[in-house]
């Protein structure tokens, strides 16, 4: 499969999820609310966008982990490259493709984090009035906010290499969308509109 088409399999759900967690997402889901009633509420729409974003973020992170493993095994090209866009050069760079503290691959860290965020989002969606929901949502905000520091470090690495990894950028966008979704849900949960939105 062409690498750019494969990238779209991650990027499109991430962008749709981002649009759904934003206030303008209401107009996007209007045609689907009759069939999917949870999309008719603000809370349901944000949860749907958040869950979609976390799934896409986990998938693209697993893809970057796979690319990193394959490059370290045998070399070769596994994703689109050309000019400034070259995920092989970024993910395959042994100086930057692991975290500086534990030496774990960034793709693996991202996959684990997005799976945890997916658990927070999906469990809260299924039991929105449980006592632990507020804690899950706040932890989601904390984890995704912490992700901004990781994004800044990884973008710094890309600037050093003068290359941009499209898969990594998709994972970064998924983190931003997840932060917006968790943040909006925390604010909604803290208000009296939680059960009515």
Backbone as JSON Lines, residues from 0, in Angstrom:
{"i":0,"aa":"X","n":[0.85,-1.18,0.0],"ca":[0.0,0.0,0.0],"c":[0.9,1.25,0.0]}
{"i":1,"aa":"X","n":[0.52,2.22,-0.78],"ca":[1.27,3.48,-0.85],"c":[1.3,4.14,0.52]}
{"i":2,"aa":"X","n":[2.44,4.67,0.89],"ca":[2.63,5.27,2.22],"c":[1.73,6.47,2.45]}
{"i":3,"aa":"X","n":[1.47,7.26,1.4],"ca":[0.61,8.43,1.57],"c":[-0.85,8.03,1.8]}
{"i":4,"aa":"X","n":[-1.29,6.96,1.12],"ca":[-2.65,6.46,1.35],"c":[-2.75,5.91,2.76]}
{"i":5,"aa":"X","n":[-1.73,5.19,3.17],"ca":[-1.7,4.64,4.53],"c":[-1.75,5.76,5.56]}
{"i":6,"aa":"X","n":[-1.02,6.83,5.31],"ca":[-1.04,7.98,6.21],"c":[-2.44,8.56,6.34]}
{"i":7,"aa":"X","n":[-3.18,8.6,5.24],"ca":[-4.55,9.13,5.26],"c":[-5.46,8.3,6.15]}
{"i":8,"aa":"X","n":[-5.19,7.0,6.29],"ca":[-5.99,6.16,7.17],"c":[-5.89,6.6,8.63]}
{"i":9,"aa":"X","n":[-4.82,7.28,8.97],"ca":[-4.64,7.81,10.32],"c":[-5.03,9.28,10.4]}
{"i":10,"aa":"X","n":[-4.68,10.02,9.37],"ca":[-4.89,11.47,9.39],"c":[-6.37,11.84,9.3]}
{"i":11,"aa":"X","n":[-7.12,11.18,8.44],"ca":[-8.54,11.53,8.27],"c":[-9.33,11.34,9.57]}
{"i":12,"aa":"X","n":[-9.23,10.18,10.27],"ca":[-9.96,10.06,11.54],"c":[-9.48,11.06,12.6]}
{"i":13,"aa":"X","n":[-8.19,11.39,12.56],"ca":[-7.67,12.36,13.52],"c":[-8.29,13.73,13.28]}
{"i":14,"aa":"X","n":[-8.35,14.15,12.03],"ca":[-8.94,15.46,11.7],"c":[-10.44,15.47,12.0]}
{"i":15,"aa":"X","n":[-11.14,14.38,11.66],"ca":[-12.58,14.3,11.96],"c":[-12.78,14.36,13.47]}
{"i":16,"aa":"X","n":[-11.97,13.62,14.23],"ca":[-12.06,13.68,15.69],"c":[-11.82,15.08,16.22]}
{"i":17,"aa":"X","n":[-10.82,15.77,15.66],"ca":[-10.55,17.15,16.07],"c":[-11.75,18.04,15.81]}
{"i":18,"aa":"X","n":[-12.33,17.92,14.63],"ca":[-13.49,18.74,14.3],"c":[-14.67,18.45,15.24]}
{"i":19,"aa":"X","n":[-14.84,17.19,15.62],"ca":[-15.95,16.84,16.5],"c":[-15.79,17.35,17.92]}
{"i":20,"aa":"X","n":[-14.56,17.46,18.41],"ca":[-14.37,17.96,19.77],"c":[-14.46,19.48,19.83]}
{"i":21,"aa":"X","n":[-14.37,20.14,18.68],"ca":[-14.51,21.59,18.63],"c":[-15.98,21.99,18.59]}
{"i":22,"aa":"X","n":[-16.32,23.19,19.04],"ca":[-17.72,23.62,19.01],"c":[-18.36,23.57,17.62]}
{"i":23,"aa":"X","n":[-17.58,23.76,16.57],"ca":[-18.14,23.73,15.22],"c":[-18.54,22.33,14.77]}
{"i":24,"aa":"X","n":[-18.17,21.32,15.54],"ca":[-18.5,19.94,15.21],"c":[-19.99,19.66,15.2]}
{"i":25,"aa":"X","n":[-20.75,20.49,15.88],"ca":[-22.2,20.33,15.93],"c":[-22.79,20.32,14.53]}
{"i":26,"aa":"X","n":[-22.33,21.21,13.68],"ca":[-22.88,21.29,12.33],"c":[-22.46,20.09,11.47]}
{"i":27,"aa":"X","n":[-21.36,19.46,11.79],"ca":[-20.88,18.31,11.02],"c":[-21.75,17.09,11.26]}
{"i":28,"aa":"X","n":[-22.19,16.88,12.52],"ca":[-22.91,15.66,12.86],"c":[-24.42,15.75,12.7]}
{"i":29,"aa":"X","n":[-24.93,16.93,12.42],"ca":[-26.38,17.11,12.33],"c":[-27.06,16.08,11.43]}
{"i":30,"aa":"X","n":[-26.53,15.76,10.25],"ca":[-27.2,14.76,9.41],"c":[-27.22,13.35,10.0]}
{"i":31,"aa":"X","n":[-26.37,13.07,10.98],"ca":[-26.26,11.72,11.52],"c":[-26.95,11.54,12.87]}
{"i":32,"aa":"X","n":[-27.48,12.61,13.44],"ca":[-28.01,12.54,14.8],"c":[-29.28,11.7,14.91]}
{"i":33,"aa":"X","n":[-30.04,11.6,13.84],"ca":[-31.26,10.79,13.9],"c":[-30.92,9.32,14.05]}
{"i":34,"aa":"X","n":[-29.9,8.89,13.33],"ca":[-29.5,7.48,13.38],"c":[-28.63,7.19,14.61]}
{"i":35,"aa":"X","n":[-27.72,8.1,14.94],"ca":[-26.81,7.93,16.07],"c":[-27.17,8.97,17.13]}
{"i":36,"aa":"X","n":[-28.03,8.6,18.03],"ca":[-28.59,9.56,18.98],"c":[-27.56,10.16,19.92]}
{"i":37,"aa":"X","n":[-26.48,9.43,20.21],"ca":[-25.48,10.0,21.13],"c":[-24.8,11.22,20.53]}
{"i":38,"aa":"X","n":[-24.79,11.33,19.2],"ca":[-24.18,12.49,18.55],"c":[-25.05,13.74,18.67]}
{"i":39,"aa":"X","n":[-26.28,13.57,19.08],"ca":[-27.19,14.71,19.2],"c":[-26.85,15.59,20.39]}
{"i":40,"aa":"X","n":[-26.14,15.05,21.36],"ca":[-25.77,15.84,22.53],"c":[-24.33,16.33,22.41]}
{"i":41,"aa":"X","n":[-24.04,17.44,23.03],"ca":[-22.69,17.99,23.02],"c":[-21.7,17.0,23.65]}
{"i":42,"aa":"X","n":[-22.1,16.43,24.78],"ca":[-21.24,15.48,25.48],"c":[-20.98,14.24,24.61]}
{"i":43,"aa":"X","n":[-22.01,13.7,24.0],"ca":[-21.87,12.52,23.15],"c":[-20.98,12.79,21.94]}
{"i":44,"aa":"X","n":[-21.13,13.97,21.34],"ca":[-20.32,14.32,20.18],"c":[-18.85,14.46,20.56]}
{"i":45,"aa":"X","n":[-18.58,15.11,21.68],"ca":[-17.19,15.28,22.12],"c":[-16.58,13.92,22.45]}
{"i":46,"aa":"X","n":[-17.33,13.07,23.14],"ca":[-16.81,11.74,23.45],"c":[-16.52,10.96,22.17]}
{"i":47,"aa":"X","n":[-17.42,11.02,21.19],"ca":[-17.2,10.3,19.94],"c":[-15.93,10.8,19.25]}
{"i":48,"aa":"X","n":[-15.77,12.12,19.18],"ca":[-14.56,12.68,18.57],"c":[-13.31,12.3,19.32]}
{"i":49,"aa":"X","n":[-13.4,12.3,20.65],"ca":[-12.25,11.95,21.48],"c":[-11.87,10.48,21.31]}
{"i":50,"aa":"X","n":[-12.84,9.6,21.29],"ca":[-12.58,8.18,21.12],"c":[-11.98,7.92,19.74]}
{"i":51,"aa":"X","n":[-12.54,8.55,18.72],"ca":[-12.0,8.4,17.36],"c":[-10.56,8.88,17.28]}
{"i":52,"aa":"X","n":[-10.28,10.0,17.92],"ca":[-8.93,10.56,17.93],"c":[-7.95,9.63,18.66]}
{"i":53,"aa":"X","n":[-8.36,9.08,19.78],"ca":[-7.48,8.19,20.54],"c":[-7.19,6.9,19.78]}
{"i":54,"aa":"X","n":[-8.19,6.38,19.07],"ca":[-7.96,5.18,18.25],"c":[-6.96,5.5,17.14]}
{"i":55,"aa":"X","n":[-7.16,6.61,16.45],"ca":[-6.25,7.01,15.37],"c":[-4.85,7.29,15.92]}
{"i":56,"aa":"X","n":[-4.76,7.95,17.07],"ca":[-3.46,8.23,17.68],"c":[-2.73,6.96,18.06]}
{"i":57,"aa":"X","n":[-3.45,5.98,18.62],"ca":[-2.82,4.7,18.96],"c":[-2.36,3.98,17.7]}
{"i":58,"aa":"X","n":[-3.2,3.99,16.67],"ca":[-2.85,3.29,15.42],"c":[-1.61,3.89,14.76]}
{"i":59,"aa":"X","n":[-1.55,5.21,14.67],"ca":[-0.39,5.84,14.03],"c":[0.85,5.66,14.89]}
{"i":60,"aa":"X","n":[0.69,5.61,16.2],"ca":[1.84,5.36,17.08],"c":[2.37,3.94,16.9]}
{"i":61,"aa":"X","n":[1.45,2.97,16.79],"ca":[1.89,1.6,16.5],"c":[2.6,1.53,15.16]}
{"i":62,"aa":"X","n":[2.12,2.29,14.18],"ca":[2.77,2.32,12.86],"c":[4.19,2.87,12.98]}
{"i":63,"aa":"X","n":[4.38,3.94,13.74],"ca":[5.74,4.5,13.88],"c":[6.64,3.52,14.63]}
{"i":64,"aa":"X","n":[6.08,2.8,15.59],"ca":[6.87,1.78,16.31],"c":[7.29,0.68,15.34]}
{"i":65,"aa":"X","n":[6.37,0.25,14.48],"ca":[6.68,-0.78,13.49],"c":[7.76,-0.3,12.53]}
{"i":66,"aa":"X","n":[7.61,0.95,12.04],"ca":[8.61,1.51,11.12],"c":[9.98,1.54,11.79]}
{"i":67,"aa":"X","n":[10.01,2.0,13.04],"ca":[11.27,2.07,13.79],"c":[11.91,0.69,13.92]}
{"i":68,"aa":"X","n":[11.1,-0.31,14.22],"ca":[11.62,-1.68,14.37],"c":[12.15,-2.22,13.05]}
{"i":69,"aa":"X","n":[11.42,-1.98,11.97],"ca":[11.83,-2.49,10.66],"c":[13.1,-1.79,10.17]}
{"i":70,"aa":"X","n":[13.2,-0.5,10.4],"ca":[14.41,0.23,9.98],"c":[15.62,-0.27,10.75]}
{"i":71,"aa":"X","n":[15.45,-0.52,12.06],"ca":[16.59,-0.98,12.85],"c":[16.97,-2.42,12.49]}
{"i":72,"aa":"X","n":[16.0,-3.22,12.02],"ca":[16.3,-4.61,11.63],"c":[17.07,-4.69,10.32]}
{"i":73,"aa":"X","n":[16.5,-4.03,9.29],"ca":[17.05,-4.27,7.96],"c":[17.29,-3.01,7.14]}
{"i":74,"aa":"X","n":[16.92,-1.89,7.63],"ca":[17.02,-0.67,6.82],"c":[15.93,-0.66,5.78]}
{"i":75,"aa":"X","n":[16.03,0.21,4.84],"ca":[15.03,0.29,3.78],"c":[14.09,1.46,3.99]}
{"i":76,"aa":"X","n":[13.18,1.62,3.03],"ca":[12.2,2.7,3.11],"c":[10.83,2.13,3.39]}
{"i":77,"aa":"X","n":[10.16,2.68,4.38],"ca":[8.86,2.17,4.79],"c":[7.77,3.21,4.74]}
{"i":78,"aa":"X","n":[8.12,4.46,4.55],"ca":[7.09,5.5,4.46],"c":[7.55,6.56,3.48]}
{"i":79,"aa":"X","n":[6.62,7.41,3.13],"ca":[6.9,8.38,2.06],"c":[8.07,9.27,2.44]}
{"i":80,"aa":"X","n":[8.88,9.54,1.46],"ca":[10.04,10.4,1.66],"c":[10.2,11.27,0.43]}
{"i":81,"aa":"X","n":[10.67,12.43,0.65],"ca":[10.93,13.33,-0.46],"c":[11.14,14.72,0.07]}
{"i":82,"aa":"X","n":[12.34,15.24,-0.12],"ca":[12.63,16.59,0.35],"c":[12.58,16.67,1.86]}
{"i":83,"aa":"X","n":[11.81,17.62,2.34],"ca":[11.74,17.88,3.77],"c":[10.88,16.83,4.5]}
{"i":84,"aa":"X","n":[9.96,16.18,3.77],"ca":[9.1,15.16,4.38],"c":[9.76,13.8,4.26]}
{"i":85,"aa":"X","n":[10.17,13.25,5.39],"ca":[10.82,11.94,5.37],"c":[10.73,11.3,6.75]}
{"i":86,"aa":"X","n":[9.68,10.51,6.92],"ca":[9.53,9.87,8.23],"c":[10.6,8.8,8.45]}
{"i":87,"aa":"X","n":[11.1,8.17,7.36],"ca":[12.19,7.19,7.52],"c":[13.42,7.83,8.16]}
{"i":88,"aa":"X","n":[13.75,9.05,7.7],"ca":[14.92,9.73,8.25],"c":[14.72,10.12,9.71]}
{"i":89,"aa":"X","n":[13.5,10.5,10.07],"ca":[13.23,10.92,11.45],"c":[13.14,9.71,12.36]}
{"i":90,"aa":"X","n":[12.26,8.76,12.0],"ca":[12.04,7.59,12.85],"c":[13.27,6.69,12.89]}
{"i":91,"aa":"X","n":[14.0,6.65,11.79],"ca":[15.18,5.8,11.72],"c":[16.43,6.4,12.33]}
{"i":92,"aa":"X","n":[16.37,7.65,12.8],"ca":[17.54,8.3,13.38],"c":[17.76,7.78,14.8]}
{"i":93,"aa":"X","n":[18.83,7.03,14.99],"ca":[19.07,6.4,16.29],"c":[19.38,7.38,17.41]}
{"i":94,"aa":"X","n":[19.75,8.6,17.05],"ca":[20.01,9.61,18.09],"c":[18.72,10.18,18.66]}
{"i":95,"aa":"X","n":[17.63,10.13,17.89],"ca":[16.4,10.81,18.3],"c":[15.17,9.93,18.39]}
{"i":96,"aa":"X","n":[15.24,8.67,17.98],"ca":[14.01,7.88,17.9],"c":[13.61,7.2,19.21]}
{"i":97,"aa":"X","n":[14.34,7.46,20.29],"ca":[13.99,6.93,21.61],"c":[14.01,8.07,22.63]}
{"i":98,"aa":"X","n":[13.24,7.88,23.71],"ca":[13.24,8.94,24.73],"c":[14.59,8.99,25.43]}
{"i":99,"aa":"X","n":[15.02,10.2,25.83],"ca":[16.38,10.35,26.38],"c":[16.57,9.8,27.79]}
{"i":100,"aa":"X","n":[15.5,9.43,28.47],"ca":[15.63,8.97,29.86],"c":[15.7,7.44,29.93]}
{"i":101,"aa":"X","n":[14.7,6.76,29.37],"ca":[14.61,5.3,29.48],"c":[15.05,4.57,28.22]}
{"i":102,"aa":"X","n":[15.21,5.3,27.12],"ca":[15.61,4.67,25.87],"c":[14.5,3.89,25.18]}
{"i":103,"aa":"X","n":[13.25,4.23,25.51],"ca":[12.1,3.56,24.89],"c":[11.75,4.25,23.58]}
{"i":104,"aa":"X","n":[11.3,3.48,22.58],"ca":[10.93,4.1,21.31],"c":[9.71,5.01,21.47]}
{"i":105,"aa":"X","n":[9.76,6.17,20.82],"ca":[8.67,7.13,20.93],"c":[7.35,6.55,20.45]}
{"i":106,"aa":"X","n":[7.38,5.71,19.41],"ca":[6.15,5.1,18.92],"c":[5.5,4.22,19.96]}
{"i":107,"aa":"X","n":[6.29,3.47,20.69],"ca":[5.76,2.62,21.76],"c":[5.16,3.43,22.89]}
{"i":108,"aa":"X","n":[5.85,4.51,23.26],"ca":[5.32,5.38,24.31],"c":[3.99,5.98,23.87]}
{"i":109,"aa":"X","n":[3.95,6.46,22.63],"ca":[2.7,7.04,22.11],"c":[1.58,6.03,22.08]}
{"i":110,"aa":"X","n":[1.87,4.8,21.66],"ca":[0.83,3.77,21.59],"c":[0.25,3.48,22.98]}
{"i":111,"aa":"X","n":[1.13,3.35,23.97],"ca":[0.66,3.08,25.34],"c":[-0.17,4.25,25.86]}
{"i":112,"aa":"X","n":[0.31,5.46,25.65],"ca":[-0.4,6.65,26.13],"c":[-1.77,6.77,25.48]}
{"i":113,"aa":"X","n":[-1.84,6.58,24.17],"ca":[-3.15,6.69,23.5],"c":[-4.1,5.58,23.92]}
{"i":114,"aa":"X","n":[-3.58,4.39,24.21],"ca":[-4.44,3.32,24.72],"c":[-5.0,3.66,26.1]}
{"i":115,"aa":"X","n":[-4.17,4.26,26.95],"ca":[-4.64,4.71,28.27],"c":[-5.69,5.8,28.11]}
{"i":116,"aa":"X","n":[-5.44,6.76,27.21],"ca":[-6.4,7.82,26.97],"c":[-7.71,7.26,26.42]}
{"i":117,"aa":"X","n":[-7.61,6.26,25.56],"ca":[-8.81,5.62,25.02],"c":[-9.61,4.96,26.14]}
{"i":118,"aa":"X","n":[-8.92,4.32,27.07],"ca":[-9.6,3.74,28.24],"c":[-10.31,4.81,29.05]}
{"i":119,"aa":"X","n":[-9.63,5.92,29.33],"ca":[-10.26,7.01,30.07],"c":[-11.51,7.51,29.36]}
{"i":120,"aa":"X","n":[-11.4,7.72,28.05],"ca":[-12.5,8.28,27.28],"c":[-13.66,7.29,27.16]}
{"i":121,"aa":"X","n":[-13.36,6.05,26.78],"ca":[-14.43,5.09,26.53],"c":[-15.15,4.69,27.81]}
{"i":122,"aa":"X","n":[-14.4,4.47,28.89],"ca":[-15.04,4.1,30.15],"c":[-15.9,5.24,30.68]}
{"i":123,"aa":"X","n":[-15.45,6.47,30.5],"ca":[-16.23,7.63,30.94],"c":[-17.47,7.81,30.08]}
{"i":124,"aa":"X","n":[-17.35,7.52,28.79],"ca":[-18.5,7.59,27.89],"c":[-19.57,6.56,28.28]}
{"i":125,"aa":"X","n":[-19.13,5.35,28.63],"ca":[-20.08,4.28,28.97],"c":[-20.72,4.49,30.33]}
{"i":126,"aa":"X","n":[-20.04,5.11,31.27],"ca":[-20.56,5.34,32.63],"c":[-20.41,6.81,33.0]}
{"i":127,"aa":"X","n":[-21.11,7.72,32.32],"ca":[-20.85,9.15,32.5],"c":[-21.17,9.7,33.89]}
{"i":128,"aa":"X","n":[-21.94,8.98,34.69],"ca":[-22.29,9.48,36.01],"c":[-21.58,8.74,37.15]}
{"i":129,"aa":"X","n":[-20.6,7.92,36.8],"ca":[-19.83,7.21,37.82],"c":[-18.95,8.2,38.59]}
{"i":130,"aa":"X","n":[-18.62,7.84,39.82],"ca":[-17.82,8.71,40.68],"c":[-16.42,8.99,40.12]}
{"i":131,"aa":"X","n":[-15.87,8.04,39.41],"ca":[-14.49,8.14,38.92],"c":[-14.35,8.92,37.61]}
{"i":132,"aa":"X","n":[-15.47,9.27,36.97],"ca":[-15.4,9.93,35.66],"c":[-14.63,11.24,35.73]}
{"i":133,"aa":"X","n":[-14.89,12.03,36.74],"ca":[-14.2,13.31,36.88],"c":[-12.69,13.11,36.94]}
{"i":134,"aa":"X","n":[-12.25,12.09,37.67],"ca":[-10.82,11.81,37.78],"c":[-10.25,11.35,36.44]}
{"i":135,"aa":"X","n":[-10.97,10.49,35.73],"ca":[-10.48,10.04,34.41],"c":[-10.33,11.21,33.45]}
{"i":136,"aa":"X","n":[-11.3,12.1,33.44],"ca":[-11.24,13.24,32.53],"c":[-10.08,14.17,32.9]}
{"i":137,"aa":"X","n":[-9.89,14.41,34.19],"ca":[-8.79,15.27,34.62],"c":[-7.43,14.63,34.33]}
{"i":138,"aa":"X","n":[-7.34,13.32,34.51],"ca":[-6.1,12.63,34.15],"c":[-5.85,12.72,32.65]}
{"i":139,"aa":"X","n":[-6.92,12.65,31.85],"ca":[-6.79,12.82,30.4],"c":[-6.23,14.19,30.04]}
{"i":140,"aa":"X","n":[-6.71,15.23,30.73],"ca":[-6.17,16.57,30.5],"c":[-4.7,16.63,30.89]}
{"i":141,"aa":"X","n":[-4.37,16.07,32.04],"ca":[-2.99,16.1,32.52],"c":[-2.04,15.35,31.57]}
{"i":142,"aa":"X","n":[-2.44,14.18,31.13],"ca":[-1.59,13.38,30.25],"c":[-1.41,14.08,28.91]}
{"i":143,"aa":"X","n":[-2.49,14.59,28.33],"ca":[-2.37,15.25,27.02],"c":[-1.64,16.58,27.13]}
{"i":144,"aa":"X","n":[-1.8,17.28,28.23],"ca":[-1.04,18.52,28.43],"c":[0.44,18.21,28.54]}
{"i":145,"aa":"X","n":[0.79,17.14,29.25],"ca":[2.19,16.71,29.35],"c":[2.74,16.35,27.97]}
{"i":146,"aa":"X","n":[1.86,15.86,27.11],"ca":[2.26,15.51,25.76],"c":[2.78,16.7,24.97]}
{"i":147,"aa":"X","n":[2.35,17.92,25.33],"ca":[2.84,19.11,24.62],"c":[4.35,19.28,24.79]}
{"i":148,"aa":"X","n":[4.89,18.9,25.94],"ca":[6.33,18.99,26.16],"c":[7.07,17.97,25.29]}
{"i":149,"aa":"X","n":[6.48,16.79,25.17],"ca":[7.07,15.76,24.3],"c":[7.01,16.23,22.85]}
{"i":150,"aa":"X","n":[5.87,16.79,22.44],"ca":[5.74,17.31,21.08],"c":[6.8,18.37,20.81]}
{"i":151,"aa":"X","n":[6.98,19.28,21.76],"ca":[7.99,20.34,21.59],"c":[9.38,19.73,21.4]}
{"i":152,"aa":"X","n":[9.71,18.71,22.19],"ca":[11.01,18.05,22.06],"c":[11.15,17.37,20.69]}
{"i":153,"aa":"X","n":[10.1,16.68,20.26],"ca":[10.18,15.97,18.98],"c":[10.22,16.93,17.8]}
{"i":154,"aa":"X","n":[9.51,18.03,17.89],"ca":[9.58,19.05,16.83],"c":[10.99,19.66,16.81]}
{"i":155,"aa":"X","n":[11.57,19.87,17.99],"ca":[12.96,20.36,18.07],"c":[13.89,19.38,17.34]}
{"i":156,"aa":"X","n":[13.7,18.06,17.57],"ca":[14.5,17.06,16.88],"c":[14.33,17.17,15.36]}
{"i":157,"aa":"X","n":[13.09,17.35,14.92],"ca":[12.84,17.47,13.48],"c":[13.52,18.71,12.9]}
{"i":158,"aa":"X","n":[13.52,19.79,13.67],"ca":[14.21,21.01,13.21],"c":[15.71,20.74,13.11]}
{"i":159,"aa":"X","n":[16.26,20.01,14.08],"ca":[17.69,19.66,14.05],"c":[18.02,18.84,12.8]}
{"i":160,"aa":"X","n":[17.12,17.92,12.44],"ca":[17.35,17.04,11.28],"c":[16.93,17.7,9.97]}
{"i":161,"aa":"X","n":[16.2,18.79,10.06],"ca":[15.64,19.47,8.89],"c":[14.75,18.55,8.08]}
{"i":162,"aa":"X","n":[13.99,17.71,8.79],"ca":[13.03,16.77,8.2],"c":[11.74,16.8,9.01]}
{"i":163,"aa":"X","n":[10.64,16.45,8.36],"ca":[9.35,16.37,9.04],"c":[8.81,14.96,8.85]}
{"i":164,"aa":"X","n":[8.4,14.36,9.94],"ca":[7.78,13.03,9.91],"c":[6.27,13.2,9.89]}
{"i":165,"aa":"X","n":[5.64,12.79,8.8],"ca":[4.21,12.95,8.65],"c":[3.43,12.1,9.67]}
{"i":166,"aa":"X","n":[3.91,10.9,9.95],"ca":[3.25,10.03,10.91],"c":[3.34,10.62,12.31]}
{"i":167,"aa":"X","n":[4.53,11.13,12.65],"ca":[4.72,11.76,13.96],"c":[3.82,12.98,14.11]}
{"i":168,"aa":"X","n":[3.72,13.78,13.05],"ca":[2.88,14.98,13.08],"c":[1.41,14.61,13.26]}
{"i":169,"aa":"X","n":[1.0,13.49,12.69],"ca":[-0.38,13.03,12.88],"c":[-0.62,12.65,14.34]}
{"i":170,"aa":"X","n":[0.35,11.98,14.95],"ca":[0.23,11.64,16.38],"c":[0.2,12.9,17.24]}
{"i":171,"aa":"X","n":[0.98,13.91,16.85],"ca":[0.97,15.17,17.6],"c":[-0.4,15.85,17.5]}
{"i":172,"aa":"X","n":[-0.97,15.83,16.3],"ca":[-2.3,16.41,16.1],"c":[-3.35,15.66,16.92]}
{"i":173,"aa":"X","n":[-3.2,14.34,17.0],"ca":[-4.13,13.54,17.8],"c":[-4.03,13.92,19.28]}
{"i":174,"aa":"X","n":[-2.83,14.19,19.77],"ca":[-2.66,14.62,21.16],"c":[-3.35,15.96,21.39]}
{"i":175,"aa":"X","n":[-3.19,16.89,20.45],"ca":[-3.83,18.21,20.58],"c":[-5.35,18.06,20.6]}
{"i":176,"aa":"X","n":[-5.88,17.24,19.68],"ca":[-7.33,17.03,19.63],"c":[-7.81,16.37,20.92]}
{"i":177,"aa":"X","n":[-7.06,15.4,21.44],"ca":[-7.45,14.73,22.68],"c":[-7.43,15.7,23.85]}
{"i":178,"aa":"X","n":[-6.44,16.59,23.89],"ca":[-6.4,17.6,24.96],"c":[-7.66,18.46,24.91]}
{"i":179,"aa":"X","n":[-8.02,18.93,23.72],"ca":[-9.22,19.77,23.59],"c":[-10.45,19.01,24.05]}
{"i":180,"aa":"X","n":[-10.57,17.74,23.62],"ca":[-11.73,16.94,24.02],"c":[-11.81,16.73,25.52]}
{"i":181,"aa":"X","n":[-10.7,16.32,26.14],"ca":[-10.71,16.11,27.59],"c":[-10.97,17.42,28.33]}
{"i":182,"aa":"X","n":[-10.36,18.49,27.88],"ca":[-10.54,19.78,28.54],"c":[-12.0,20.23,28.48]}
{"i":183,"aa":"X","n":[-12.62,20.11,27.32],"ca":[-14.02,20.5,27.19],"c":[-14.92,19.62,28.05]}
{"i":184,"aa":"X","n":[-14.62,18.33,28.13],"ca":[-15.42,17.43,28.95],"c":[-15.26,17.73,30.45]}
{"i":185,"aa":"X","n":[-14.05,18.09,30.87],"ca":[-13.84,18.46,32.28],"c":[-14.67,19.68,32.62]}
{"i":186,"aa":"X","n":[-14.64,20.68,31.75],"ca":[-15.43,21.89,32.0],"c":[-16.92,21.57,32.03]}
{"i":187,"aa":"X","n":[-17.36,20.71,31.14],"ca":[-18.76,20.32,31.1],"c":[-19.13,19.52,32.34]}
{"i":188,"aa":"X","n":[-18.25,18.62,32.77],"ca":[-18.5,17.79,33.94],"c":[-18.57,18.62,35.22]}
{"i":189,"aa":"X","n":[-17.83,19.72,35.26],"ca":[-17.83,20.6,36.43],"c":[-19.06,21.5,36.47]}
{"i":190,"aa":"X","n":[-19.84,21.52,35.4],"ca":[-21.02,22.39,35.37],"c":[-22.29,21.58,35.52]}
{"i":191,"aa":"X","n":[-23.39,22.26,35.61],"ca":[-24.67,21.59,35.77],"c":[-25.22,21.04,34.46]}
{"i":192,"aa":"X","n":[-24.52,21.29,33.36],"ca":[-25.01,20.85,32.05],"c":[-24.6,19.43,31.7]}
{"i":193,"aa":"X","n":[-23.81,18.77,32.53],"ca":[-23.26,17.45,32.22],"c":[-24.37,16.44,31.85]}
{"i":194,"aa":"X","n":[-25.43,16.4,32.62],"ca":[-26.5,15.43,32.37],"c":[-27.46,15.86,31.28]}
{"i":195,"aa":"X","n":[-27.34,17.09,30.8],"ca":[-28.3,17.59,29.82],"c":[-27.64,17.9,28.48]}
{"i":196,"aa":"X","n":[-26.35,17.72,28.37],"ca":[-25.68,18.1,27.12],"c":[-25.25,16.9,26.32]}
